[in-house]
Amino acid sequence: MLFSGRRFGKTRLMLTEALACALEQPGSQIFYLAPSRKMAKDIAWSDLKQMVPTSWIDRAMESTLTLEFRNSSRITLAGADFADSLRGQKAHLLLMDEFAYVSDLQTMWEASLLPMLGTTDGRVLFCSTPAGGGNFSAELWERAKSTPGWERWSFRSTDGGWISQEFVEEAKATMDPSLYRQEFEAS
């Protein structure tokens, strides 16, 4: 579980993890989910296609946002808002981008996605900017502290190297302090 500030590089981290899984585990099924399908496409589809050499790909399916690799692995981008449509499928890796902004996160995770990992001994990587407290994403963050097999990390926006300290300082000077801490310090 990872909470980070904006522009840290969460999506790039998850896509790199997806590619590592696809290459190291031939035949693996990998799902990247954003809060909506449109967000998944807008946030990650172009970057994913640019990261993968065409020689690794058997088929790129724009209609389903799926890359099929020559080694039978698949990476599919989807929206968490339709996670129920993934029922019946297995996953070796689930990548949950901006999970703190998924509506009904608890039901989506516990009823639809978690069972997909059961037959593969699969893994999940939750990554998001925090969305305040008192919600299921904050509860998952707390669970990760004491649940065996779970880990959690927190990074400020500048820790990823994609955003300048000067930009962040300017934002700090002009933003509401609590919103600044959430968006840039992941707190």
Disulfide bonds with the S-S distance in Angstrom:
none
